[in-house]
Amino acid sequence: MKEKELKNKSLPREIWDYLKVRKKWWLLPIIIMLVLVGILIIFGQSSALSPFIYALG
């Protein structure tokens, strides 16, 4: 791959290419869950729904 192509790749694209080339499909559910938990943490910090999210855990 050319150097210019490497600089323009985003992180999600690099992860997708890694999964595709290396056939590491078992990592996909782990990555999805990490992203969802991260979104829940960010949403839970600045929301009026924080007490309800806290009660789920």
Secondary structure as UniProt FT lines:
FT   HELIX           3..7
FT   HELIX           11..22
FT   TURN            25..26
FT   HELIX           27..45
FT   TURN            48..49
FT   HELIX           50..56
//
